[in-house]
Structures are given as structure tokens and as C-alpha cells.
Amino acid sequence: MKDEIFKQPILKQFEFDENVASVFDDMISRSVPFYDVSSNLITQILVKYLDNQAFIIDLGCSTGALLFKLFEKNPKFRLCGVDNSKAMQEIAKNKAKAYGSKVKFIEADALTFEFNSANAVILNYTLQFIRPLKRVNFIKKIYDGLEEGGIFILSEKLLYEDKKLSKNMIEIYEEYKEKNGYSKYEIAQKRQALENVLIPFSEDENKKLLKDAGFKVVETIFKWGNFASFMAIK
């Protein structure tokens, strides 16, 4: 279904409700530059690094798109998707049935979800929606839940410290969205809805979070403008 949510005047802050869930796959493919390319890259990296029976958790998995890519590459992976949006979970579970996949989906808050002995944890465009004061403990919790040598994949929208560069990057990004069919009105509406809901960190701030949690390897594996994916190894 096509994302046309912000063609109407917004009445509330952005949230992952039924309306967003119903168009999420279209929304993210048109809103996050090279989303499919970066997802394929993450999939390839995990396939190369992990054993057949690896336990992989996607926190804030939305409709499960990345988990299904991983299942397609290696059906022996033990895959678990966690999301606190009931609407997202319903779509993900319906996809799993349609694809005949063994991906397990759990409706839970990523912040409080307990796990251990994971070989990989994915957190794509989720940390930016968590209050900054809670991020340090959350990343440390993820670190503690990974096996030694485990991989953490983090994808985030970025903030640039240089004000002029930040302004230009935002303009370039909004031009990108226009090319993907969003009107200036829709873009402005969504920007307003996300204000004080999506709070990005800079690339250095995100890397510091990972290093301070204890990860011994922290690398940027993909970047376009103000979007990036990081790989950290315990």
C-alpha cells in the first residue's frame, strides 16, 4: 500500500500505529536512501560472519523485511523479531505464513526485552526513537546479551555537527524524498510529526556509545548523507 499518510493535516506526533504499519514497507523504501541496498549488505555480512545455527535478534523489527532476507539466505538461522507495535507484528506474522518462514515474532518493548547468547543483534532506525538518556544503558544491555564475538548492527539517521552542512544535508534529503513522490507538504507534515520524537546523534556520538559499551570493533559499513549503518563486534 502506498504511503499517503501525510497528505492530510497531522493531528498527533508520529507513532507506529495501524496507519503507519499498513504503509510502512513503502514508507521506508521511499524515505531511507538505499534502504534495500543497505539491507542486502547487512544480510551478506551476517551470512559471511555467522554459523548456520546462529541466533539473530532484530529489535524494532517492524514488518520483518530484513529477517526474511536473512531467512532466504540461510533458513537454518534462528531468527527472532521484536517490536512493540501490535500492528507491525500482525503484518510480520502474516508475511511469515505467506513465505513459509520460521521467523519468530514477539510483541515486546525492545528496551525491556530480555535475551542472552545472541550471535547477532540488529537495531535499524530504532535507537533514534529512544530517549537519549536511556541509550547508554540500552546499548550496554545489548552488549551483555551477545556472545563473545557477537555482532551488533546499528542503523541510524545522523546529525551533523557543522550547522551549514547539516542544513544542506537536510535539503538534499528532502529533495531525495520529492524525487520519490512525496510532496513538499507531505515532507513538512512528517517533519513536524517527528519533532522531538526522532532524535538523531552524530556519527561520532553513535560510535562512542558502542565503544563505551565495550565493543572492541566499531566500523561504519554504509553511509549516504545523513543515514548510516554501523557494525560492532564484542
ZADO-1210 file (C-alpha; in nm, 4 decimals, padded with zeros to 6 digits):
<atoms>
<atom x="00.0000" y="00.0000" z="00.0000" code="MET" pos="1"/>
<atom x="00.1289" y="00.3488" z="-00.0888" code="LYS" pos="2"/>
<atom x="00.2243" y="00.5874" z="00.1897" code="ASP" pos="3"/>
<atom x="-00.0111" y="00.8861" z="00.1739" code="GLU" pos="4"/>
<atom x="-00.0460" y="00.9425" z="00.5492" code="ILE" pos="5"/>
<atom x="00.0925" y="01.2947" z="00.5494" code="PHE" pos="6"/>
<atom x="-00.1265" y="01.4225" z="00.2680" code="LYS" pos="7"/>
<atom x="-00.3723" y="01.5059" z="00.5460" code="GLN" pos="8"/>
<atom x="-00.3127" y="01.7572" z="00.8276" code="PRO" pos="9"/>
<atom x="-00.1407" y="01.5886" z="01.1217" code="ILE" pos="10"/>
<atom x="-00.3332" y="01.5624" z="01.4471" code="LEU" pos="11"/>
<atom x="-00.0655" y="01.3996" z="01.6654" code="LYS" pos="12"/>
<atom x="00.3020" y="01.3153" z="01.6946" code="GLN" pos="13"/>
<atom x="00.4395" y="01.0335" z="01.4824" code="PHE" pos="14"/>
<atom x="00.3800" y="00.6826" z="01.6152" code="GLU" pos="15"/>
<atom x="00.3929" y="00.3316" z="01.4719" code="PHE" pos="16"/>
<atom x="00.0174" y="00.2760" z="01.4728" code="ASP" pos="17"/>
<atom x="-00.2052" y="00.0788" z="01.2341" code="GLU" pos="18"/>
<atom x="-00.1978" y="00.3536" z="00.9715" code="ASN" pos="19"/>
<atom x="00.1824" y="00.3631" z="00.9632" code="VAL" pos="20"/>
<atom x="00.2145" y="-00.0163" z="00.9769" code="ALA" pos="21"/>
<atom x="-00.0138" y="-00.0592" z="00.6749" code="SER" pos="22"/>
<atom x="00.2162" y="00.1529" z="00.4539" code="VAL" pos="23"/>
<atom x="00.5475" y="00.1025" z="00.6352" code="PHE" pos="24"/>
<atom x="00.7256" y="-00.1005" z="00.3675" code="ASP" pos="25"/>
<atom x="00.6503" y="00.1662" z="00.1069" code="ASP" pos="26"/>
<atom x="00.7308" y="00.4463" z="00.3516" code="MET" pos="27"/>
<atom x="01.0753" y="00.3199" z="00.4442" code="ILE" pos="28"/>
<atom x="01.1707" y="00.2261" z="00.0874" code="SER" pos="29"/>
<atom x="01.0926" y="00.5824" z="-00.0275" code="ARG" pos="30"/>
<atom x="01.2205" y="00.7597" z="00.2857" code="SER" pos="31"/>
<atom x="01.5508" y="00.5879" z="00.3685" code="VAL" pos="32"/>
<atom x="01.8084" y="00.6243" z="00.0894" code="PRO" pos="33"/>
<atom x="01.9357" y="00.2923" z="-00.0442" code="PHE" pos="34"/>
<atom x="01.7351" y="00.1035" z="00.2177" code="TYR" pos="35"/>
<atom x="01.7207" y="-00.2151" z="00.0128" code="ASP" pos="36"/>
<atom x="02.0900" y="-00.1901" z="-00.0790" code="VAL" pos="37"/>
<atom x="02.1989" y="-00.1435" z="00.2828" code="SER" pos="38"/>
<atom x="01.9680" y="-00.4255" z="00.3972" code="SER" pos="39"/>
<atom x="02.1239" y="-00.6577" z="00.1402" code="ASN" pos="40"/>
<atom x="02.4711" y="-00.5548" z="00.2569" code="LEU" pos="41"/>
<atom x="02.3835" y="-00.6266" z="00.6209" code="ILE" pos="42"/>
<atom x="02.2419" y="-00.9637" z="00.5171" code="THR" pos="43"/>
<atom x="02.5585" y="-01.0550" z="00.3249" code="GLN" pos="44"/>
<atom x="02.7833" y="-00.9514" z="00.6139" code="ILE" pos="45"/>
<atom x="02.5909" y="-01.1602" z="00.8670" code="LEU" pos="46"/>
<atom x="02.5859" y="-01.4613" z="00.6345" code="VAL" pos="47"/>
<atom x="02.9654" y="-01.4405" z="00.5996" code="LYS" pos="48"/>
<atom x="03.0324" y="-01.3952" z="00.9707" code="TYR" pos="49"/>
<atom x="02.7828" y="-01.6297" z="01.1350" code="LEU" pos="50"/>
<atom x="02.7438" y="-02.0062" z="01.1620" code="ASP" pos="51"/>
<atom x="02.4415" y="-02.1909" z="01.0267" code="ASN" pos="52"/>
<atom x="02.2614" y="-02.2157" z="01.3600" code="GLN" pos="53"/>
<atom x="02.3288" y="-01.8547" z="01.4626" code="ALA" pos="54"/>
<atom x="02.0719" y="-01.6838" z="01.6858" code="PHE" pos="55"/>
<atom x="01.9835" y="-01.3404" z="01.5432" code="ILE" pos="56"/>
<atom x="01.7527" y="-01.0855" z="01.7066" code="ILE" pos="57"/>
<atom x="01.6090" y="-00.7811" z="01.5295" code="ASP" pos="58"/>
<atom x="01.4965" y="-00.5267" z="01.7902" code="LEU" pos="59"/>
<atom x="01.2356" y="-00.2925" z="01.6438" code="GLY" pos="60"/>
<atom x="01.1897" y="-00.5278" z="01.3504" code="CYS" pos="61"/>
<atom x="00.8771" y="-00.3531" z="01.2124" code="SER" pos="62"/>
<atom x="00.7304" y="-00.5798" z="00.9400" code="THR" pos="63"/>
<atom x="01.0288" y="-00.8161" z="00.9421" code="GLY" pos="64"/>
<atom x="01.1746" y="-00.7368" z="00.5983" code="ALA" pos="65"/>
<atom x="01.5395" y="-00.7829" z="00.6981" code="LEU" pos="66"/>
<atom x="01.4693" y="-01.1059" z="00.8847" code="LEU" pos="67"/>
<atom x="01.3029" y="-01.2514" z="00.5762" code="PHE" pos="68"/>
<atom x="01.6104" y="-01.1612" z="00.3706" code="LYS" pos="69"/>
<atom x="01.8241" y="-01.3479" z="00.6238" code="LEU" pos="70"/>
<atom x="01.5892" y="-01.6468" z="00.6179" code="PHE" pos="71"/>
<atom x="01.6083" y="-01.6566" z="00.2393" code="GLU" pos="72"/>
<atom x="01.9904" y="-01.6625" z="00.2529" code="LYS" pos="73"/>
<atom x="02.0105" y="-01.9186" z="00.5327" code="ASN" pos="74"/>
<atom x="01.6926" y="-02.0956" z="00.6516" code="PRO" pos="75"/>
<atom x="01.8938" y="-02.2526" z="00.9365" code="LYS" pos="76"/>
<atom x="01.9406" y="-01.9208" z="01.1149" code="PHE" pos="77"/>
<atom x="01.7363" y="-01.8909" z="01.4344" code="ARG" pos="78"/>
<atom x="01.5613" y="-01.5600" z="01.3734" code="LEU" pos="79"/>
<atom x="01.3612" y="-01.3524" z="01.6196" code="CYS" pos="80"/>
<atom x="01.1911" y="-01.0183" z="01.5573" code="GLY" pos="81"/>
<atom x="01.0851" y="-00.7937" z="01.8455" code="VAL" pos="82"/>
<atom x="00.8570" y="-00.4916" z="01.8103" code="ASP" pos="83"/>
<atom x="00.6160" y="-00.3168" z="02.0455" code="ASN" pos="84"/>
<atom x="00.3726" y="-00.2269" z="01.7674" code="SER" pos="85"/>
<atom x="00.0909" y="-00.4801" z="01.7534" code="LYS" pos="86"/>
<atom x="00.0021" y="-00.3667" z="01.4016" code="ALA" pos="87"/>
<atom x="00.3598" y="-00.4232" z="01.2796" code="MET" pos="88"/>
<atom x="00.3686" y="-00.7651" z="01.4433" code="GLN" pos="89"/>
<atom x="00.0466" y="-00.8746" z="01.2755" code="GLU" pos="90"/>
<atom x="00.1830" y="-00.7818" z="00.9330" code="ILE" pos="91"/>
<atom x="00.5150" y="-00.9549" z="01.0063" code="ALA" pos="92"/>
<atom x="00.3415" y="-01.2738" z="01.1205" code="LYS" pos="93"/>
<atom x="00.1188" y="-01.2762" z="00.8118" code="ASN" pos="94"/>
<atom x="00.4289" y="-01.2385" z="00.5935" code="LYS" pos="95"/>
<atom x="00.5943" y="-01.5285" z="00.7750" code="ALA" pos="96"/>
<atom x="00.2966" y="-01.7511" z="00.6972" code="LYS" pos="97"/>
<atom x="00.2928" y="-01.6404" z="00.3336" code="ALA" pos="98"/>
<atom x="00.6673" y="-01.7021" z="00.2927" code="TYR" pos="99"/>
<atom x="00.6590" y="-02.0271" z="00.4886" code="GLY" pos="100"/>
<atom x="00.9426" y="-01.8957" z="00.7053" code="SER" pos="101"/>
<atom x="01.0307" y="-01.9961" z="01.0603" code="LYS" pos="102"/>
<atom x="01.0972" y="-01.6427" z="01.1823" code="VAL" pos="103"/>
<atom x="00.9631" y="-01.5919" z="01.5346" code="LYS" pos="104"/>
<atom x="00.7961" y="-01.2606" z="01.6156" code="PHE" pos="105"/>
<atom x="00.7436" y="-01.1274" z="01.9671" code="ILE" pos="106"/>
<atom x="00.5376" y="-00.8238" z="02.0643" code="GLU" pos="107"/>
<atom x="00.7523" y="-00.6524" z="02.3274" code="ALA" pos="108"/>
<atom x="00.9352" y="-00.3319" z="02.4094" code="ASP" pos="109"/>
<atom x="01.2931" y="-00.3515" z="02.2818" code="ALA" pos="110"/>
<atom x="01.4112" y="-00.1590" z="02.5887" code="LEU" pos="111"/>
<atom x="01.2868" y="-00.4183" z="02.8348" code="THR" pos="112"/>
<atom x="01.3092" y="-00.7348" z="02.6231" code="PHE" pos="113"/>
<atom x="01.5390" y="-00.9857" z="02.7937" code="GLU" pos="114"/>
<atom x="01.7711" y="-01.2075" z="02.5905" code="PHE" pos="115"/>
<atom x="02.1110" y="-01.3729" z="02.6093" code="ASN" pos="116"/>
<atom x="02.3514" y="-01.5810" z="02.3989" code="SER" pos="117"/>
<atom x="02.2664" y="-01.3943" z="02.0785" code="ALA" pos="118"/>
<atom x="02.5147" y="-01.4231" z="01.7934" code="ASN" pos="119"/>
<atom x="02.3889" y="-01.1037" z="01.6325" code="ALA" pos="120"/>
<atom x="02.1562" y="-00.8185" z="01.7233" code="VAL" pos="121"/>
<atom x="02.0107" y="-00.5759" z="01.4691" code="ILE" pos="122"/>
<atom x="01.8795" y="-00.2315" z="01.5651" code="LEU" pos="123"/>
<atom x="01.7810" y="-00.0489" z="01.2476" code="ASN" pos="124"/>
<atom x="01.6409" y="00.3045" z="01.2736" code="TYR" pos="125"/>
<atom x="01.5113" y="00.2332" z="01.6231" code="THR" pos="126"/>
<atom x="01.7627" y="00.3882" z="01.8638" code="LEU" pos="127"/>
<atom x="01.6756" y="00.7341" z="01.7282" code="GLN" pos="128"/>
<atom x="01.3247" y="00.6947" z="01.8745" code="PHE" pos="129"/>
<atom x="01.4572" y="00.6098" z="02.2225" code="ILE" pos="130"/>
<atom x="01.5121" y="00.8971" z="02.4649" code="ARG" pos="131"/>
<atom x="01.8839" y="00.9898" z="02.4675" code="PRO" pos="132"/>
<atom x="01.9211" y="00.9374" z="02.8433" code="LEU" pos="133"/>
<atom x="01.8178" y="00.5726" z="02.8033" code="LYS" pos="134"/>
<atom x="02.0529" y="00.4896" z="02.5168" code="ARG" pos="135"/>
<atom x="02.3706" y="00.4189" z="02.7164" code="VAL" pos="136"/>
<atom x="02.2086" y="00.1501" z="02.9319" code="ASN" pos="137"/>
<atom x="02.0208" y="00.0068" z="02.6354" code="PHE" pos="138"/>
<atom x="02.3353" y="-00.0399" z="02.4258" code="ILE" pos="139"/>
<atom x="02.5137" y="-00.1923" z="02.7267" code="LYS" pos="140"/>
<atom x="02.2236" y="-00.4351" z="02.7670" code="LYS" pos="141"/>
<atom x="02.2591" y="-00.5382" z="02.4024" code="ILE" pos="142"/>
<atom x="02.6343" y="-00.5859" z="02.4522" code="TYR" pos="143"/>
<atom x="02.5710" y="-00.8065" z="02.7567" code="ASP" pos="144"/>
<atom x="02.3176" y="-01.0163" z="02.5639" code="GLY" pos="145"/>
<atom x="02.5648" y="-01.1038" z="02.2892" code="LEU" pos="146"/>
<atom x="02.8006" y="-01.3986" z="02.2836" code="GLU" pos="147"/>
<atom x="03.1735" y="-01.3229" z="02.2728" code="GLU" pos="148"/>
<atom x="03.2474" y="-01.2350" z="01.9103" code="GLY" pos="149"/>
<atom x="02.8822" y="-01.1469" z="01.8564" code="GLY" pos="150"/>
<atom x="02.7844" y="-00.8798" z="01.6050" code="ILE" pos="151"/>
<atom x="02.5729" y="-00.5713" z="01.6609" code="PHE" pos="152"/>
<atom x="02.4314" y="-00.3897" z="01.3581" code="ILE" pos="153"/>
<atom x="02.3067" y="-00.0355" z="01.4199" code="LEU" pos="154"/>
<atom x="02.1461" y="00.1836" z="01.1530" code="SER" pos="155"/>
<atom x="02.0528" y="00.5435" z="01.2290" code="GLU" pos="156"/>
<atom x="01.9655" y="00.8791" z="01.0855" code="LYS" pos="157"/>
<atom x="02.2563" y="01.1127" z="01.1608" code="LEU" pos="158"/>
<atom x="02.3043" y="01.4642" z="01.2874" code="LEU" pos="159"/>
<atom x="02.5917" y="01.6712" z="01.1506" code="TYR" pos="160"/>
<atom x="02.7770" y="01.8927" z="01.3958" code="GLU" pos="161"/>
<atom x="02.8520" y="02.1607" z="01.1347" code="ASP" pos="162"/>
<atom x="02.5329" y="02.3670" z="01.1050" code="LYS" pos="163"/>
<atom x="02.5747" y="02.4584" z="00.7384" code="LYS" pos="164"/>
<atom x="02.6484" y="02.1002" z="00.6374" code="LEU" pos="165"/>
<atom x="02.3564" y="01.9786" z="00.8483" code="SER" pos="166"/>
<atom x="02.1197" y="02.2246" z="00.6764" code="LYS" pos="167"/>
<atom x="02.2453" y="02.1260" z="00.3318" code="ASN" pos="168"/>
<atom x="02.2156" y="01.7541" z="00.4063" code="MET" pos="169"/>
<atom x="01.8571" y="01.8004" z="00.5210" code="ILE" pos="170"/>
<atom x="01.7765" y="01.9884" z="00.1989" code="GLU" pos="171"/>
<atom x="01.9433" y="01.7177" z="-00.0129" code="ILE" pos="172"/>
<atom x="01.7479" y="01.4506" z="00.1747" code="TYR" pos="173"/>
<atom x="01.4182" y="01.6327" z="00.1244" code="GLU" pos="174"/>
<atom x="01.4959" y="01.6665" z="-00.2472" code="GLU" pos="175"/>
<atom x="01.5527" y="01.2896" z="-00.2499" code="TYR" pos="176"/>
<atom x="01.2088" y="01.2353" z="-00.0972" code="LYS" pos="177"/>
<atom x="01.0490" y="01.4647" z="-00.3546" code="GLU" pos="178"/>
<atom x="01.2055" y="01.2565" z="-00.6318" code="LYS" pos="179"/>
<atom x="01.0458" y="00.9524" z="-00.4695" code="ASN" pos="180"/>
<atom x="00.6987" y="01.1011" z="-00.4981" code="GLY" pos="181"/>
<atom x="00.6459" y="01.2897" z="-00.1735" code="TYR" pos="182"/>
<atom x="00.5129" y="01.6455" z="-00.1989" code="SER" pos="183"/>
<atom x="00.6674" y="01.9392" z="-00.0119" code="LYS" pos="184"/>
<atom x="00.3535" y="01.9435" z="00.2030" code="TYR" pos="185"/>
<atom x="00.3889" y="01.5758" z="00.2974" code="GLU" pos="186"/>
<atom x="00.7575" y="01.6241" z="00.3789" code="ILE" pos="187"/>
<atom x="00.6821" y="01.9251" z="00.6006" code="ALA" pos="188"/>
<atom x="00.3970" y="01.7404" z="00.7727" code="GLN" pos="189"/>
<atom x="00.6150" y="01.4412" z="00.8557" code="LYS" pos="190"/>
<atom x="00.8999" y="01.6640" z="00.9734" code="ARG" pos="191"/>
<atom x="00.6592" y="01.8293" z="01.2165" code="GLN" pos="192"/>
<atom x="00.5182" y="01.4952" z="01.3352" code="ALA" pos="193"/>
<atom x="00.8701" y="01.3642" z="01.4064" code="LEU" pos="194"/>
<atom x="00.9829" y="01.6708" z="01.6010" code="GLU" pos="195"/>
<atom x="01.1026" y="01.5660" z="01.9488" code="ASN" pos="196"/>
<atom x="01.0157" y="01.2044" z="01.8602" code="VAL" pos="197"/>
<atom x="01.3102" y="01.1179" z="01.6351" code="LEU" pos="198"/>
<atom x="01.6290" y="01.2499" z="01.7990" code="ILE" pos="199"/>
<atom x="01.9418" y="01.1661" z="01.5964" code="PRO" pos="200"/>
<atom x="02.3002" y="01.1550" z="01.7215" code="PHE" pos="201"/>
<atom x="02.6096" y="01.2335" z="01.5173" code="SER" pos="202"/>
<atom x="02.8228" y="00.9553" z="01.3706" code="GLU" pos="203"/>
<atom x="03.0855" y="01.0119" z="01.6411" code="ASP" pos="204"/>
<atom x="02.8241" y="01.0048" z="01.9189" code="GLU" pos="205"/>
<atom x="02.6852" y="00.6735" z="01.7941" code="ASN" pos="206"/>
<atom x="03.0339" y="00.5229" z="01.7709" code="LYS" pos="207"/>
<atom x="03.1164" y="00.6458" z="02.1211" code="LYS" pos="208"/>
<atom x="02.8030" y="00.4742" z="02.2537" code="LEU" pos="209"/>
<atom x="02.9226" y="00.1475" z="02.1020" code="LEU" pos="210"/>
<atom x="03.2807" y="00.1807" z="02.2222" code="LYS" pos="211"/>
<atom x="03.1759" y="00.2838" z="02.5730" code="ASP" pos="212"/>
<atom x="02.9537" y="-00.0258" z="02.5933" code="ALA" pos="213"/>
<atom x="03.2646" y="-00.2396" z="02.5406" code="GLY" pos="214"/>
<atom x="03.2605" y="-00.3321" z="02.1715" code="PHE" pos="215"/>
<atom x="03.6156" y="-00.3972" z="02.0519" code="LYS" pos="216"/>
<atom x="03.5459" y="-00.3310" z="01.6831" code="VAL" pos="217"/>
<atom x="03.3281" y="-00.0400" z="01.5685" code="VAL" pos="218"/>
<atom x="03.3061" y="00.0409" z="01.1971" code="GLU" pos="219"/>
<atom x="03.0800" y="00.2356" z="00.9616" code="THR" pos="220"/>
<atom x="02.9736" y="-00.0133" z="00.6945" code="ILE" pos="221"/>
<atom x="02.7324" y="00.2040" z="00.4950" code="PHE" pos="222"/>
<atom x="02.6619" y="00.5746" z="00.4680" code="LYS" pos="223"/>
<atom x="02.4604" y="00.8083" z="00.2493" code="TRP" pos="224"/>
<atom x="02.4188" y="01.1704" z="00.3563" code="GLY" pos="225"/>
<atom x="02.2616" y="01.1659" z="00.6998" code="ASN" pos="226"/>
<atom x="02.1970" y="00.7903" z="00.7147" code="PHE" pos="227"/>
<atom x="02.4473" y="00.5266" z="00.8263" code="ALA" pos="228"/>
<atom x="02.4878" y="00.1655" z="00.9354" code="SER" pos="229"/>
<atom x="02.7473" y="00.0569" z="01.1890" code="PHE" pos="230"/>
<atom x="02.8902" y="-00.2834" z="01.2719" code="MET" pos="231"/>
<atom x="03.0266" y="-00.3572" z="01.6194" code="ALA" pos="232"/>
<atom x="03.1877" y="-00.6800" z="01.7404" code="ILE" pos="233"/>
<atom x="03.2011" y="-00.7928" z="02.1038" code="LYS" pos="234"/>
</atoms>
